[in-house]
């Protein structure tokens, strides 16, 4: 049986959703039943990140809350079929009590909270955003939870100099916007390359109207996009099937690999996007990587097209304004070395990396490891 911790009048709900509606509903019922016995529920399976000392600290914080708040801490083991706001509402309806409810996993990766019948000193959404932006991804989950509770109590936000991220709406740097190229202007760049070296992307790096851009124009005029150009019509079907297999494989593991779990959630988020072919391709790639990670055989993929076979290696790619390093398969690396345009995956009428999308900024995970967070940031 999971360990249940009792505190007066509060429970912070950090939950994982199930791989399907039935599983998610079962988890909600389990949490509601636990909260009826104790306003704080902490699963034994998260003891590696939240130990007894952390639980005691959380209990002390919870006792200081000026209104009822309800706590469940549990691992995130599968896709979010029921999202945070829906889960919170289900918990509140099941428990039948007003108060503060918060939902996330044991790492505090995505913290959701809602107040029912009580007044918070700031909007619940603002508390979510502050918790997400002010702490680094690798910071302990318990710190994020206690911070969310402190903000809900009305305590001051941490100084700007100590925050991990300052978003543009709070005075942080504004990303360089994408601008459509002018076909007849030889002085403009064709598009911003949304990729990074070691976690930072060069939003301002662009291809000039000469060199590679001219090659792409000629190929586009001739209708030649390469044999790996655009996502196939059955990509979504394959993505859904591969994701379902990954979710089942994770569910069968007593202690699934965390990398595989993150990739499974990211693939689910990609499937829930707008349903564009490029999103479906992203979901397929993430699900495939998740299955590889679960088997301990995840391979590095080609930045130009993640469907290319073979292990990709770092390749220096020169544009007219900067030299960047991206992973490339053998064939694409040879094309770059020869000054030819690599066979890239296309998003609509151009290579995907010329778009201002999460896939261009991350290279389908080749340039940024934490795709779960990248997708969460992109849908805000």
C-alpha positions as CSV (number, residue, x, y, z in Angstrom):
1,X,0.0,0.0,0.0
2,X,1.3,3.5,-0.7
3,X,2.3,5.6,2.3
4,X,-0.3,8.1,3.3
5,X,0.7,11.2,5.3
6,X,-1.9,13.1,7.3
7,X,-1.9,16.9,7.8
8,X,-4.7,19.2,8.9
9,X,-6.6,20.8,6.1
10,X,-4.2,20.6,3.1
11,X,-3.2,18.3,0.2
12,X,-1.0,19.2,-2.7
13,X,-1.9,17.0,-5.7
14,X,0.9,15.9,-7.9
15,X,-0.4,13.2,-10.1
16,X,0.4,11.3,-13.2
17,X,-2.3,10.4,-15.7
18,X,-2.9,7.0,-17.1
19,X,-2.2,5.7,-20.6
20,X,-6.0,5.5,-21.3
21,X,-9.3,6.9,-20.0
22,X,-10.0,3.8,-17.9
23,X,-6.6,3.9,-16.3
24,X,-6.8,7.6,-15.7
25,X,-10.2,7.3,-14.1
26,X,-8.9,4.5,-11.9
27,X,-6.1,6.7,-10.7
28,X,-8.4,9.6,-10.0
29,X,-10.6,7.3,-7.9
30,X,-7.6,6.0,-6.0
31,X,-6.4,9.5,-5.2
32,X,-9.8,10.7,-4.1
33,X,-10.1,7.7,-1.8
34,X,-6.7,8.4,-0.3
35,X,-7.5,12.1,0.2
36,X,-10.6,11.2,2.1
37,X,-8.4,9.5,4.6
38,X,-5.5,12.0,4.5
39,X,-5.2,15.4,2.9
40,X,-1.6,14.5,1.8
41,X,-0.9,11.4,-0.3
42,X,2.6,10.4,-1.2
43,X,3.3,7.3,-3.2
44,X,6.1,5.0,-2.0
45,X,7.4,4.8,-5.6
46,X,8.7,8.4,-5.4
47,X,10.9,7.9,-2.3
48,X,14.1,8.2,-4.4
49,X,13.2,11.9,-5.0
50,X,11.0,12.7,-2.0
51,X,12.3,11.0,1.1
52,X,10.9,11.1,4.7
53,X,12.7,14.4,5.5
54,X,11.2,16.0,2.4
55,X,7.8,14.7,3.4
56,X,8.1,16.2,6.9
57,X,9.1,19.5,5.4
58,X,6.1,19.4,3.1
59,X,3.8,18.6,6.0
60,X,5.1,21.6,7.9
61,X,4.5,23.9,5.0
62,X,1.0,22.4,4.4
63,X,0.0,23.1,8.0
64,X,0.8,26.8,7.5
65,X,-1.6,27.1,4.7
66,X,-4.5,29.5,5.4
67,X,-7.1,27.4,3.6
68,X,-7.7,23.7,2.8
69,X,-5.3,22.4,0.1
70,X,-5.1,18.8,-1.0
71,X,-1.7,16.8,-1.7
72,X,-1.0,13.7,-3.9
73,X,2.6,13.0,-5.1
74,X,2.9,10.2,-7.6
75,X,5.2,9.3,-10.6
76,X,4.2,10.2,-14.1
77,X,4.2,6.8,-15.8
78,X,2.2,7.4,-19.0
79,X,0.6,9.9,-21.3
80,X,-1.6,12.6,-20.0
81,X,-5.0,11.5,-21.3
82,X,-6.5,13.6,-18.5
83,X,-4.6,16.9,-18.2
84,X,-3.9,18.9,-15.1
85,X,-6.9,21.2,-15.0
86,X,-9.3,18.3,-15.7
87,X,-7.6,16.1,-13.1
88,X,-7.9,18.9,-10.5
89,X,-11.6,19.3,-11.2
90,X,-12.1,15.5,-10.9
91,X,-10.3,15.4,-7.6
92,X,-12.3,18.3,-6.2
93,X,-15.6,16.8,-7.4
94,X,-14.7,13.4,-6.0
95,X,-13.6,14.8,-2.7
96,X,-16.5,17.3,-2.5
97,X,-14.5,20.0,-0.7
98,X,-13.3,23.5,-1.6
99,X,-9.7,24.3,-1.3
100,X,-6.4,24.4,-3.2
101,X,-5.5,21.5,-5.4
102,X,-2.2,21.1,-7.3
103,X,-1.2,18.5,-9.9
104,X,2.2,17.4,-11.2
105,X,4.7,14.6,-11.0
106,X,7.3,14.0,-8.3
107,X,10.0,16.0,-10.2
108,X,7.8,19.1,-10.3
109,X,8.2,19.2,-14.1
110,X,4.7,20.5,-14.8
111,X,2.9,21.8,-11.7
112,X,-0.8,22.5,-12.1
113,X,-3.0,24.0,-9.4
114,X,-6.6,25.4,-9.0
115,X,-8.4,27.0,-6.2
116,X,-12.1,26.2,-5.5
117,X,-14.0,28.4,-3.1
118,X,-10.9,30.0,-1.7
119,X,-9.0,33.2,-2.6
120,X,-5.3,33.1,-3.6
121,X,-3.0,36.1,-3.4
122,X,-2.2,35.7,-7.1
123,X,-3.8,33.8,-9.9
124,X,-3.3,30.0,-9.9
125,X,-2.0,30.2,-13.4
126,X,0.6,32.8,-12.4
127,X,1.8,30.5,-9.6
128,X,2.2,27.6,-12.1
129,X,4.2,29.9,-14.5
130,X,6.4,31.2,-11.7
131,X,7.1,27.7,-10.4
132,X,8.0,26.5,-13.9
133,X,10.2,29.5,-14.9
134,X,11.9,30.3,-11.6
135,X,13.4,26.8,-11.0
136,X,15.6,24.9,-13.3
137,X,14.4,21.6,-14.7
138,X,16.9,19.6,-12.7
139,X,16.1,21.3,-9.3
140,X,14.6,19.0,-6.7
141,X,10.8,18.5,-7.1
142,X,10.2,19.1,-3.4
143,X,11.7,22.6,-3.7
144,X,9.3,23.4,-6.5
145,X,6.3,22.1,-4.5
146,X,7.2,24.1,-1.4
147,X,7.7,27.2,-3.6
148,X,4.3,26.8,-5.1
149,X,2.8,26.5,-1.6
150,X,4.7,29.5,-0.4
151,X,3.4,31.6,-3.3
152,X,-0.1,30.4,-2.6
153,X,0.3,31.5,1.0
154,X,1.2,35.0,-0.2
155,X,5.0,34.8,0.3
156,X,7.3,36.9,-2.0
157,X,8.6,35.5,-5.3
158,X,12.3,34.8,-5.5
159,X,14.5,37.7,-6.7
160,X,14.8,38.0,-10.5
161,X,18.6,37.5,-10.3
162,X,18.0,34.0,-8.9
163,X,15.3,32.8,-11.3
164,X,16.2,30.2,-14.0
165,X,14.3,31.9,-16.8
166,X,12.9,35.4,-17.3
167,X,10.2,35.2,-20.1
168,X,9.7,38.0,-22.5
169,X,6.4,39.2,-20.8
170,X,8.4,39.7,-17.7
171,X,11.2,41.7,-19.4
172,X,13.3,38.8,-20.6
173,X,14.9,38.5,-24.0
174,X,12.6,38.4,-27.0
175,X,13.3,35.6,-29.6
176,X,14.1,36.8,-33.1
177,X,10.9,36.5,-35.1
178,X,10.8,34.5,-38.3
179,X,10.4,36.6,-41.5
180,X,9.4,35.2,-44.8
181,X,12.2,35.5,-47.4
182,X,11.8,37.8,-50.4
183,X,12.3,35.7,-53.6
184,X,13.9,38.6,-55.5
185,X,16.0,40.1,-52.7
186,X,19.5,38.7,-53.0
187,X,20.5,40.4,-49.7
188,X,18.0,38.8,-47.4
189,X,18.4,35.4,-45.6
190,X,16.0,32.6,-46.6
191,X,14.9,31.8,-43.0
192,X,16.1,31.7,-39.5
193,X,17.7,28.4,-38.5
194,X,16.0,27.4,-35.3
195,X,18.6,25.2,-33.9
196,X,21.3,25.3,-31.2
197,X,24.7,24.2,-30.2
198,X,24.7,22.5,-26.7
199,X,21.3,23.7,-25.8
200,X,21.2,27.2,-27.3
201,X,19.8,27.8,-30.8
202,X,21.0,30.3,-33.3
203,X,17.7,32.0,-34.2
204,X,19.6,34.6,-36.2
205,X,21.6,32.1,-38.3
206,X,20.1,32.1,-41.8
207,X,21.0,30.9,-45.3
208,X,21.8,33.6,-47.8
209,X,20.1,33.9,-51.2
210,X,23.2,32.2,-52.7
211,X,24.7,28.8,-52.1
212,X,22.4,26.4,-50.4
213,X,19.3,28.6,-50.8
214,X,19.7,28.7,-54.6
215,X,20.0,24.9,-54.6
216,X,16.8,24.6,-52.6
217,X,15.0,27.0,-54.9
218,X,16.1,25.0,-58.0
219,X,15.0,21.8,-56.3
220,X,11.6,23.3,-55.3
221,X,11.0,24.6,-58.9
222,X,11.7,21.1,-60.3
223,X,9.5,19.5,-57.6
224,X,12.5,17.4,-56.3
225,X,12.3,17.2,-52.5
226,X,14.4,14.0,-52.0
227,X,13.1,10.6,-51.2
228,X,12.8,11.4,-47.5
229,X,11.2,14.9,-48.1
230,X,7.8,15.1,-46.5
231,X,6.1,12.9,-43.8
232,X,4.1,10.0,-45.4
233,X,0.3,9.9,-45.3
234,X,0.4,7.0,-42.8
235,X,2.8,8.8,-40.4
236,X,0.1,9.5,-37.8
237,X,-1.1,6.0,-37.8
238,X,2.4,4.8,-37.3
239,X,3.0,7.4,-34.6
240,X,-0.2,6.4,-32.7
241,X,0.7,2.7,-32.9
242,X,4.3,3.2,-31.9
243,X,3.3,5.4,-28.9
244,X,0.7,2.8,-27.8
245,X,3.4,0.1,-27.9
246,X,5.7,2.3,-25.8
247,X,3.0,3.0,-23.2
248,X,2.3,-0.7,-22.9
249,X,6.0,-1.5,-22.5
250,X,6.4,1.1,-19.8
251,X,3.4,-0.1,-17.9
252,X,4.9,-3.6,-17.8
253,X,8.1,-2.3,-16.2
254,X,8.2,-2.0,-12.4
255,X,10.8,0.7,-12.6
256,X,10.8,2.1,-16.2
257,X,13.7,4.1,-17.5
258,X,13.1,7.8,-16.8
259,X,14.3,8.8,-20.3
260,X,11.7,6.5,-21.9
261,X,9.0,7.9,-19.7
262,X,9.8,11.5,-20.7
263,X,9.9,10.5,-24.3
264,X,6.5,8.8,-24.0
265,X,4.9,11.8,-22.5
266,X,6.5,14.1,-25.1
267,X,5.2,11.8,-27.9
268,X,1.7,12.0,-26.4
269,X,1.9,15.8,-26.3
270,X,3.0,15.9,-29.9
271,X,0.0,13.7,-30.9
272,X,-2.3,16.2,-29.1
273,X,-1.1,19.1,-31.2
274,X,-2.7,20.5,-34.4
275,X,-2.4,17.2,-36.3
276,X,0.0,18.6,-38.9
277,X,2.2,16.1,-40.7
278,X,5.3,17.6,-39.1
279,X,3.7,17.1,-35.6
280,X,2.9,13.5,-36.4
281,X,6.5,13.0,-37.6
282,X,7.7,14.4,-34.3
283,X,5.4,12.1,-32.3
284,X,6.7,9.1,-34.3
285,X,10.3,10.0,-33.8
286,X,9.9,10.6,-30.0
287,X,8.0,7.3,-29.6
288,X,10.6,5.4,-31.5
289,X,13.4,7.0,-29.3
290,X,11.4,6.1,-26.2
291,X,11.3,2.4,-27.2
292,X,15.0,2.5,-27.9
293,X,15.7,4.2,-24.5
294,X,13.6,1.5,-22.8
295,X,15.8,-1.1,-24.4
296,X,18.9,0.8,-23.6
297,X,19.7,1.4,-27.3
298,X,18.7,4.9,-28.1
299,X,20.7,6.2,-31.0
300,X,21.5,9.8,-32.1
301,X,19.5,10.9,-35.1
302,X,20.2,13.1,-38.1
303,X,19.3,16.7,-37.7
304,X,18.3,17.1,-41.4
305,X,15.8,14.2,-41.2
306,X,15.5,12.0,-38.1
307,X,14.2,9.1,-40.3
308,X,17.6,8.7,-41.9
309,X,19.3,5.4,-40.9
310,X,22.5,5.0,-39.1
311,X,24.1,6.7,-36.1
312,X,24.5,10.5,-36.6
313,X,27.7,12.2,-35.7
314,X,28.6,15.9,-35.1
315,X,29.0,17.7,-38.3
316,X,30.1,21.3,-38.8
317,X,27.7,23.1,-41.2
318,X,28.7,26.5,-42.7
319,X,26.3,29.1,-43.7
320,X,27.2,32.6,-44.8
321,X,26.9,34.0,-41.3
322,X,27.9,31.3,-38.9
323,X,29.4,27.9,-38.5
324,X,27.1,25.5,-36.5
325,X,27.4,21.9,-35.4
326,X,24.6,19.5,-35.9
327,X,24.4,15.7,-35.8
328,X,24.2,14.3,-39.3
329,X,24.0,10.8,-40.8
330,X,26.8,9.6,-43.1
331,X,25.0,10.6,-46.3
332,X,24.0,14.1,-45.1
333,X,27.5,14.7,-43.7
334,X,29.0,13.8,-47.1
335,X,26.5,16.2,-48.8
336,X,27.5,19.0,-46.4
337,X,31.2,18.3,-47.0
338,X,30.6,18.5,-50.8
339,X,28.6,21.7,-50.5
340,X,25.4,20.0,-51.5
341,X,22.0,20.4,-49.9
342,X,21.3,17.5,-47.5
343,X,18.1,15.5,-48.0
344,X,16.0,17.3,-45.3
345,X,12.5,16.6,-44.0
346,X,10.2,19.2,-45.3
347,X,7.4,21.1,-43.5
348,X,5.1,22.3,-46.3
349,X,7.1,23.9,-49.0
350,X,10.5,24.2,-47.3
351,X,12.9,22.2,-45.1
352,X,11.5,22.0,-41.7
353,X,14.4,23.8,-40.0
354,X,13.5,27.0,-41.9
355,X,10.2,27.2,-40.0
356,X,9.7,28.9,-36.6
357,X,8.5,25.7,-34.8
358,X,9.4,23.6,-31.8
359,X,10.7,21.0,-34.3
360,X,13.1,23.5,-35.9
361,X,14.3,24.8,-32.6
362,X,15.0,21.3,-31.3
363,X,15.8,19.3,-34.4
364,X,13.2,16.7,-33.3
365,X,15.3,16.2,-30.1
366,X,18.7,16.2,-31.8
367,X,19.6,19.6,-30.4
368,X,17.5,19.6,-27.2
369,X,17.2,16.5,-25.0
370,X,14.2,17.6,-22.9
371,X,11.5,17.4,-25.5
372,X,8.8,17.2,-22.9
373,X,9.6,20.6,-21.6
374,X,10.2,22.0,-25.1
375,X,6.7,21.0,-26.1
376,X,5.2,22.3,-22.9
377,X,6.8,25.7,-23.4
378,X,5.7,25.8,-27.0
379,X,2.0,25.2,-26.2
380,X,1.7,28.0,-23.7
